Amino acid sequence: MIEPKLFHFVNHYYDQPLIVERAKDCWIFDSNGRKFLDGYSGVASISVGHANPFVNKAVCEQIELVNHCPMIYQSKPLLKYLNVLQKELPENLNRHFFVNSGSEAIDFACQALRTFSNKPLIIAFSEGFHGGTFQAKSVTGLDAWQPIFGKDENVFFQPISPCKKCPEKIYKKNLENLKGVDIECTAGCLMDLDKFLEENSQNCAGIIIEPILGVGGIILPMKGFFQKLDLICRKYKIPLIVDEVQTGFGRCGSSLFAFQKFGLHPDILCMAKGIANGFPMGLVSASEEISMAMGKKLNFSTFGGNPVSCVAATYTLKYILEKNLLQNSEEIGKFLQSELEKKLSVFPFFREIRGCGLIIGIEVETGDLAKNILISAYKKDLLIGIGGRNRNVLRIEPSLTFSKDMAEMLIEIIVNSFQEQANLVSEGKK
């Protein structure tokens, strides 16, 4: 019998994949009983800790009642979740469509955008990532993730890069105020977009953006960028899709969604990942007008709005709000950034640290260095991620329950891993 294996492209980060046996809060245990500190939370999907008892108790109770309800009906858990979530959303986002993932949410949102406007062109950003389905790949700017054939010709990519590379030289490091969003800028990088729309707005269905470009390297624009983008949308009367698949549900600290923190006004909001603490779920929220336009087309999701996932989402949101995890995300994120900045700046291959709340990126000189540091951290029982166009950004995105003790442990391992690479580089030069 042939041994069954996953597709070759499935990347486990490591030579031998980690076989997860169990997980609890911010810890993962492999099949040999080895314990890892989880600094990546299932790629930003575990909001309130693995196997959260508050969430799991409600999930187990729901499984005994009904575990599947197709969208030709409605379940009580679905309606309950909508009532809880609606209180946290702007009034204009009052129509909702449930799917299974972030990729599906983006797919549906792009359809909705084009159907509503009856226009083909979607503007996306060069370092943006929006998922793995065909349309989500088509609005993803990173070459490695785009479709090989049949690319969507009606997508325009606006170039964007980390603010440190800004030709206006506005960027300034400030150890006491690391969040780029608090540094004023003129958003000159959006002037080309404004000029493009002067000639093409009549064909433009809308714009799609991640408030923080996650897979693209945790790229966080400065204060002024979002305000300029919002003005451009209003100027040309162009709808805005805000992709909060990765940034939503407290990951950015202090507010439930990044659009609230940064002053964006979405016409369509996409959610997934941390929405249900690891249970499969995606959601698109939009205006009454967009919902009416989509009524001209048939849309269906067999597993969208699954009652078990809806219960998980309801209790995840309750836990975030009741346990004040938005503040914890803000405070632990600031501590991590500040301490890592101080301790990593001594290494010549360190470039920059970016992010807010518990979505943090550490940029190093090369992709090889980033991969070596990731593996070194793994050997020291820490799990983190990697991203960026050149795969040279280490990604730290733990659960919102991450404690200061855990943060100190993560910092120590990261610094030791950097030192290990510095020693190897030094030995290579001798």
C-alpha positions in Angstrom: 0.0 0.0 0.0 1.3 3.5 -0.9 1.9 5.7 2.2 -0.6 8.6 2.0 1.1 12.0 2.2 0.1 15.7 1.8 0.8 17.7 -1.3 4.5 18.6 -1.8 3.9 22.3 -1.4 2.6 21.9 2.2 5.3 23.7 4.2 5.8 22.5 7.8 8.6 25.1 8.4 10.8 22.3 9.7 12.5 19.2 8.2 10.2 17.0 10.3 6.7 18.3 10.9 5.5 19.0 14.4 2.9 16.4 15.2 0.5 18.0 17.7 -0.9 15.8 20.3 -2.7 18.4 22.5 -2.8 22.1 23.3 -3.7 24.2 26.3 -3.9 28.0 26.5 -0.6 29.2 24.9 1.2 25.8 25.0 1.3 23.0 22.4 2.4 19.4 23.2 3.8 17.1 20.5 3.3 13.3 20.2 6.5 12.8 22.3 5.2 15.0 25.2 7.5 17.9 24.3 6.1 21.3 25.3 6.2 24.4 23.1 5.3 28.0 23.8 2.9 29.0 21.0 3.9 32.4 19.7 1.9 32.0 16.5 -1.6 30.8 17.8 -2.4 28.6 14.8 -1.5 31.4 12.4 -3.4 34.0 14.5 -6.5 31.8 14.8 -6.5 31.0 18.5 -7.9 34.2 20.2 -8.5 33.1 23.8 -6.1 30.2 24.2 -6.2 26.6 23.0 -9.0 24.4 24.5 -10.4 27.4 26.3 -12.8 25.8 28.9 -15.4 28.7 28.7 -15.7 28.2 24.9 -15.4 24.4 24.9 -18.1 23.9 27.5 -20.6 25.8 25.3 -19.4 23.9 22.2 -19.9 20.5 23.8 -23.4 21.5 24.9 -24.2 22.6 21.4 -22.9 19.3 19.8 -25.5 17.4 21.9 -28.3 19.6 20.4 -27.5 20.0 16.7 -24.1 20.1 15.0 -25.2 21.0 11.4 -27.8 23.4 9.9 -27.5 24.4 6.3 -28.3 28.0 5.3 -31.7 27.2 3.9 -32.6 27.2 7.6 -31.4 29.4 10.5 -30.2 28.1 13.8 -30.5 29.8 17.2 -26.7 29.9 17.7 -26.4 31.8 14.4 -29.1 34.4 15.4 -27.6 34.7 18.9 -24.1 35.4 17.5 -25.4 38.0 15.1 -27.1 39.8 18.0 -23.9 39.8 20.1 -21.6 40.8 17.2 -23.9 43.6 15.8 -23.4 45.6 19.0 -19.7 45.8 18.1 -20.1 46.9 14.5 -21.1 50.2 12.8 -24.8 50.5 12.1 -24.2 50.3 8.3 -22.7 46.8 8.5 -26.0 45.1 9.3 -26.2 42.4 6.6 -24.2 39.2 7.1 -23.2 36.1 5.1 -21.5 33.2 6.8 -18.8 31.1 5.1 -16.1 28.6 6.2 -12.9 30.6 6.0 -11.2 33.9 5.3 -10.5 33.0 1.7 -14.2 32.3 1.1 -15.1 35.6 2.8 -12.8 37.5 0.4 -14.2 35.7 -2.6 -17.7 36.6 -1.6 -16.8 40.2 -0.8 -15.2 40.7 -4.2 -18.3 39.3 -5.9 -20.4 41.6 -3.8 -18.3 44.6 -4.7 -18.6 44.0 -8.4 -22.2 43.2 -8.3 -23.1 46.3 -6.3 -21.1 48.7 -8.5 -21.6 46.8 -11.8 -17.9 47.6 -12.4 -15.0 45.2 -12.9 -11.8 46.8 -11.5 -10.7 46.1 -7.9 -7.7 47.9 -6.4 -5.5 45.9 -4.1 -2.0 46.4 -2.5 1.3 45.0 -3.7 2.2 43.3 -0.4 -1.3 42.2 0.5 -2.4 38.6 1.1 -6.1 37.7 1.0 -6.3 33.9 0.9 -6.0 30.7 -1.0 -9.0 30.4 -3.3 -8.8 31.7 -6.9 -10.3 35.1 -6.4 -8.5 35.6 -3.1 -5.3 34.8 -4.8 -6.1 37.1 -7.6 -6.3 40.1 -5.3 -3.1 39.0 -3.5 -0.1 41.1 -4.5 2.6 38.7 -3.5 3.8 36.8 -6.6 4.3 33.4 -4.9 0.7 33.3 -3.9 -1.0 34.4 -7.1 -2.6 32.0 -9.6 -0.3 30.5 -12.3 -2.9 30.8 -15.1 -6.0 32.8 -15.5 -5.1 35.8 -13.4 -7.8 38.4 -12.9 -6.9 41.2 -15.4 -9.3 43.5 -13.6 -7.1 43.9 -10.5 -4.8 46.9 -10.1 -2.0 46.6 -7.5 -1.0 49.8 -5.6 2.7 49.5 -4.6 3.3 49.7 -0.9 6.4 49.1 1.3 7.4 49.5 5.0 7.4 53.1 6.1 11.1 52.9 6.9 11.8 52.9 3.2 9.7 56.0 2.6 11.4 58.5 0.3 9.9 61.4 2.3 12.2 60.5 5.2 9.4 61.0 7.7 10.0 57.7 9.5 11.7 58.0 12.9 12.4 55.3 15.5 11.1 56.1 19.0 11.6 53.5 21.7 8.8 54.9 23.8 6.3 55.1 20.9 7.0 52.3 18.5 3.6 52.1 16.7 4.0 53.7 13.3 0.3 54.5 13.3 1.1 57.2 15.9 3.6 59.0 13.7 2.2 61.7 11.4 2.8 61.4 7.7 1.4 62.9 4.5 0.7 59.5 2.8 2.5 60.6 -0.3 2.6 56.9 -1.3 -1.1 57.2 -2.2 -0.6 60.0 -4.7 -0.2 57.5 -7.5 -3.5 55.9 -6.5 -5.2 59.2 -6.6 -3.9 59.9 -10.1 -4.8 56.4 -11.2 -8.4 56.9 -10.1 -8.7 60.3 -11.8 -8.5 58.3 -15.1 -10.1 54.9 -14.0 -12.7 55.6 -11.3 -15.5 55.0 -13.8 -14.5 51.3 -14.0 -13.5 50.8 -10.4 -15.7 48.5 -8.2 -13.7 49.3 -5.1 -10.6 48.9 -3.0 -9.5 46.0 -0.7 -7.0 46.4 2.1 -5.7 44.6 5.2 -5.2 47.3 7.9 -1.9 45.5 8.7 -0.4 43.5 5.9 0.3 40.2 7.7 1.8 37.7 5.3 3.4 40.6 3.4 5.6 41.2 6.4 3.5 42.9 9.2 3.5 46.2 7.3 1.8 48.9 9.4 1.2 52.3 7.8 1.7 55.5 9.8 -0.9 57.9 10.9 -2.2 59.8 7.9 -2.2 56.8 5.5 -5.6 55.5 6.5 -7.1 59.0 6.6 -5.8 59.7 3.1 -7.2 56.4 1.9 -10.6 57.1 3.4 -10.6 60.5 1.7 -9.8 58.9 -1.7 -12.7 56.5 -1.3 -15.0 59.3 -0.5 -13.7 61.5 -3.3 -14.3 58.9 -6.0 -17.3 57.3 -4.2 -15.5 53.9 -4.1 -16.6 51.2 -1.7 -13.9 49.8 0.6 -13.4 46.1 1.6 -11.5 45.9 4.9 -9.9 42.4 5.3 -9.8 41.8 9.1 -9.3 38.0 8.7 -6.0 38.3 10.6 -6.3 41.6 12.4 -9.8 41.3 13.9 -11.1 40.3 17.3 -8.5 42.1 19.4 -5.3 41.1 17.8 -4.3 44.8 17.2 -5.0 45.7 20.9 -7.4 48.3 22.5 -10.2 47.8 19.9 -12.0 44.8 18.6 -11.2 45.6 15.0 -8.3 47.4 13.4 -10.6 49.6 11.3 -11.9 51.1 14.5 -8.4 51.8 15.7 -7.2 53.3 12.5 -10.3 55.3 11.5 -11.3 53.3 8.4 -15.0 53.1 7.2 -15.6 49.7 5.6 -18.5 49.1 3.3 -17.7 45.4 3.5 -15.9 43.7 6.4 -14.3 40.3 6.1 -13.7 38.2 9.3 -12.3 34.7 10.0 -9.3 33.1 11.8 -9.7 34.3 15.5 -13.5 34.7 15.1 -14.3 31.3 16.7 -11.0 30.4 18.5 -9.9 27.9 15.9 -13.3 26.5 14.8 -13.8 26.9 11.0 -15.8 30.0 10.3 -15.8 33.1 8.1 -18.2 36.0 7.9 -18.9 38.9 5.6 -20.7 42.0 6.9 -21.9 44.7 4.6 -24.6 47.4 4.1 -28.2 47.0 3.2 -27.5 48.4 -0.3 -24.8 45.8 -1.1 -27.0 43.0 0.3 -29.9 44.1 -2.0 -27.5 44.1 -5.0 -26.3 40.6 -4.2 -29.9 39.4 -4.1 -29.8 39.4 -7.9 -27.4 36.4 -7.8 -27.8 33.0 -6.1 -25.3 32.3 -3.3 -25.2 29.5 -0.8 -22.9 27.9 1.8 -23.5 24.4 3.0 -21.5 24.7 6.1 -21.5 28.5 6.6 -23.0 29.5 9.9 -22.4 26.1 11.4 -24.2 26.1 14.8 -21.1 24.7 16.6 -18.9 27.4 15.1 -21.4 30.1 15.9 -21.5 29.0 19.6 -17.7 29.0 19.6 -17.7 32.5 18.1 -20.3 33.8 20.6 -18.3 32.6 23.6 -15.0 33.7 22.1 -16.3 37.2 21.8 -17.7 37.2 25.2 -14.5 35.9 26.7 -12.4 38.6 24.9 -14.7 41.4 26.2 -15.3 40.1 29.7 -11.7 39.2 30.4 -10.5 42.6 29.0 -8.2 40.9 26.6 -8.1 44.0 24.3 -6.1 45.7 27.0 -3.9 42.7 27.5 -3.2 42.5 23.8 -2.3 46.2 23.8 0.0 46.0 26.9 1.8 42.8 26.2 2.3 43.9 22.6 3.9 47.1 23.7 6.1 45.3 26.1 7.2 42.8 23.5 8.0 45.4 20.9 9.9 47.6 23.3 12.0 44.9 24.8 12.7 43.2 21.5 13.7 46.5 19.9 16.2 47.2 22.7 17.7 43.7 22.7 17.8 43.0 19.0 19.1 46.4 17.8 22.7 45.3 18.7 22.7 42.6 15.9 23.9 43.9 12.6 21.4 41.8 10.6 18.4 43.2 12.5 16.4 45.6 10.4 13.2 46.7 12.1 10.3 45.6 14.4 6.8 46.5 13.3 3.2 46.0 14.5 0.7 46.8 17.2 -1.0 44.7 19.8 -0.2 41.0 19.3 0.6 41.1 15.6 4.4 41.8 15.5 7.0 41.4 12.7 10.8 41.3 13.1 12.6 42.1 9.9 16.1 40.7 9.4 18.6 41.0 6.5 17.7 37.9 4.5 15.2 35.1 4.2 17.9 32.5 5.1 18.6 34.3 8.4 14.9 34.4 9.2 14.5 30.7 8.5 17.5 29.9 10.6 16.2 31.9 13.6 12.8 30.3 13.2 14.3 26.8 13.4 16.6 27.9 16.3 13.6 29.1 18.2 11.8 25.8 17.5 14.7 23.9 18.9 14.3 26.0 22.0 10.6 25.1 22.3 9.1 28.3 20.8 6.8 28.4 17.8 6.7 31.5 15.6 6.0 32.3 11.9 7.6 33.8 8.9 6.5 36.2 6.2 7.3 39.1 3.9 7.9 39.1 0.1 11.5 37.9 0.7 10.5 35.6 3.6 12.7 37.7 5.9 10.2 38.8 8.6 9.6 36.7 11.7 5.9 36.8 12.8 4.9 36.8 16.4 1.1 36.5 16.8 0.2 34.7 20.1 -3.2 34.3 21.7 -4.7 37.3 23.4 -4.2 35.4 26.7 -0.4 35.7 26.4 1.0 36.7 29.8 4.0 38.8 30.7 5.9 35.7 31.9 5.3 34.1 28.5 6.4 37.3 26.8 9.6 37.3 28.8 10.2 33.7 27.8 9.6 34.4 24.2 12.0 37.4 24.3 14.8 35.3 25.9 14.4 32.6 23.2 14.3 35.1 20.3 17.4 36.9 21.6 19.3 33.7 22.1 18.4 32.6 18.6 19.6 35.9 17.2 22.9 35.5 19.2 23.3 32.0 17.8 23.1 33.3 14.3 25.4 36.1 15.1 28.0 33.6 16.3 27.7 31.6 13.2 28.1 34.6 11.0 31.1 35.7 13.0 32.7 32.2 12.7 32.1 32.2 9.0 34.0 35.5 8.6 37.1 34.2 10.4 
